Amino acid sequence: MVRRYCAAVANPGEVPFEKFLAEADTGDVILCTGTSAVSMAVEAATFSVFSHSAIVLKDPATGVKYLFQSVIEAVAGDPLAPVSVHPGVQAGPLAEVLEWLYDGGDFPTWRRLAKWPGRDAGALWKAARAIDGNGFPVVWKSPGVMDELATLAFVMTLWYDGRYAKKRVTDPMFCSGTVAFVLQSAGILDDSYPPNAFEPKDFSSLYPGFAGWAEGVVWQDDLLIAMPSPST
């Protein structure tokens, strides 16, 4: 899978996991190439190698780093939520959640927010708190059993409505809508389109063009994160 990913993106640079954890900062974006049937369907539908996106947050009071994302499962303790472990839009400890994604078959890359005039972790934290707990657009066949085809259609319909009808939907929220909402709320990404108009590849250096960044915002190129071996 790593070979397929590297070939698809013309052999990107890599960063060791521990170096990433030390240097990642609030506003950085994580993009994932997945191996599940749903992930590969999203990649095919969006003509990209990415099927998931998330954003790094830093607690302005403690400096602790978290990964903020929207997923079907309840992953880890969420400092933003009254109910600390819940599905949908959620934050979780950066290392723990990234390892969870990797163990589940996702290969993460890091796009660093190199320059953001007036960088303010509090603005991102506040934006994330506003949508934390919103649901993921999932369709269930039965309790605990996802209808993969219907869920994919639901996500793509929300995205189409945002991209082409500019219809704003923030609950439920899929992964790239969650990232876009936070970036727009902090003034990093312009709001010409609603959050649900974005797809994971729009935040990558490999597919530039759709996202409109605020003046003075500079991103580094994607780096593949060299993850440790999956947990056993």
Summary of the structure (lengths in Angstrom):
residues: 232
radius of gyration: 16.2
end to end distance: 19.3
largest distance: 48.4
contacts: 749
relative contact order: 0.20
helix: 34%
strand: 22%
